[in-house]
Amino acid sequence: MRGRRSSNLSVYGVRGYIKSTTFSVPQTNHNFSDAAFHAIEGGTGLEVGWFIGWAPEWGVYWSSPHAYSTLNDADESDGPSVGNATDFYSTYWSGSTQIWNVRTTNGGTILWSGSKFAGTSGPGQIAATGEVNDNSLHMAGEFDGAAPELQFFSGDGAWNKWQGVSLCADTNFFAFGDATSITVGGN
């Protein structure tokens, strides 16, 4: 269930506000629903956001939104509960290391942060997406910019404004908005 992508191709990370929301995810077949930023390079990439449902790292279900980070589905790190809030999420490559931060606001209090070896150093495409593991599940995501546009991390080390987006959504789901605000959802 993809949201929208930036039209910029040589990027090393992404950041902006993501609103987390509580809703029900059935506790069968390791179900989950998430909303996250992705920086994708080939078959690998970075991901940070929030999820409800199966927590692979802990082997339990979370019924409230929790932060998480992955290297595109591998090596997931599950973070703390973020509840129903609009927090500031970022992830980027620093050489071959993934860095992620979840803050109350841009430059505000850190709720969760970390780093790990990523196996690649980018660059790649960026996306703001909602995902589920079964197309009958509910998914909702709201992404808002920092400047006011969503931002990407460039090869020269600066954060830049998204210049545009392209829409995509799977059957039963929707995505709309622009470079300043994106909404994805459905079931």
N, C-alpha and C positions, 0 to 999 in steps of 0.2 A: 504494500500500500504506500506508494511513494508520494511525497508531497511535491515540492518544486525545487528546481536546481538553479544555482547561480550560472550565469552564462560565462563566467570567468573560468579558464582551464588550468592555469598555473598557480595553484593556491596550496598553502601549507597548513591551513586550519580555518576554523569558523567560530563565530561567537554571536550571541544575542540572548534575548529573554525567551524563556519557554515557560508557559503556564501549565502547572500540573493539576490534575483533576481526579477525584476518586469516583470510580464506578466499578461494577461487578465484573469479574473475570472468572468463569467456571474453573474449579480445581480438578480438571481432568487433562490428561495428555500433555502436561507441562505447558498449559496455555499461558499466554502473556499478551499484553498490549503496551506499546511504548510510543513516546514522542522524543525525537533526538536529532541532533546535528550529526552529519556524516562528512568526512573528508576522504574521498575514495580515490585510490591510486591503483588501477588495474584490478586485480582480485583481492587486494588488501586495502586497509584504510583504518581510519579512526572514527570513533563514535562516542558521544556523550549525551545523556538525557535522563529521562525518568521512565519508570515502568511500573505496572501492576501485574501481579501474577507470579509465575514460577521464577524463583531466584536460584539459578544453578549453583552459585558459589556456596549458598547456605543449605540448599536442598529443601526449601520451604516455599509456601505461597505468601506473598505480601498482598494484603487487601487494601493497602493505602500506598500512594506513590512513593517510590524510593529512587534515588539517583543511581546511575550505573554508567560504566564505561566499558567498551570492548574494542578489540582490534578486529572489527568486522566479523562478529560472531564468535571469534576465538578469544580465549583468555579473558573472560568477563570478570570485572570487578564490580560487586554490588555495594553501593554506598548507603548512607543513612536515609531515614524517612525525610521527605521534603514536604509532606502534607499537601494541602491545596494552597499553592502559592505561585507567584511569578518570580522566578529566580533567574540569575544570569549565568549561562552555561558557555564554556569555551573548551575547545580541544585543538591542538596543533602539533605539528612535527617540529622538534628541535634536534636537527640531525636525524638520527635513527631512533630517537626517543619520542614516545607519545606523552604529552603533557595534558592534563585536564584540570579544570576548576569549576566548582559550582559555588556561586556567591549570592548573597541577598540582593545585591545590585552591582552594576558595573563599578568596580573599584571598592565594593563594600565588603562586609564580613564574609570570610570563607566558610562555607558549610561543609565542603569536602574537596579534596584535591589529591592528586597523585601523578605518578609517571611510571612508565615501563618501556622496555625495549620493544620497538615496533617492527623491526626487521626490514624497514624501508624508510626512506627519508622524503617521500613525496616527490613532486607535487601531484595534485589530483583535482578532481571535481568536488564541489561541495553541494550538500542537499539538506533541506529541512524536511523530515519525514515522520510519518506515523506508520507503525508496523504492527501486525498481529500474526500469529502462527496458524490461524484458521479464519477464512473469510466470513464466518458467521459471527465473529467476535466484535464487540464494540471497540472503536478507536477514536480518540480525540486528541488534537494537538493545536496549540496556538503559539506562534513564533513572532516575536516583535524585535525590531531593530534597536541598535544602540546609538545611532548617530544622525537621524532616526533610522537609517537603513540597517539591515543585517550586515555583518561585516565578515570579510575573509582576511586571512593572514597571508601576506605576499612574500615572495622570495627575498625582498629587500628588508624584511623584518617589520614592516608597517601593517597596521590594520586599515583596510580600505572598504569603502561602501560597495555593496552589491549593485551592479549596474542594471541588472534585469534578472528575470526568472523565466523558466518554461514549465508549464503545467503538465503533470501526469498523475493519474490515480487509477487504481484497479477497480474492477466491477464491484459495486456496492459501496464504494468509497468516493470521497470528493476532495478537491483541493482548490482553494481560491485565494486571491490576494495579490501582493506585489512585493517589491524588494524591501518595503518597510514593515509589512505585516502579512503573515501567511496563516491560514487556517486549514487544517486537514481533519477528516473525520468520517464517520459512517459505520455501518456494519452490514 
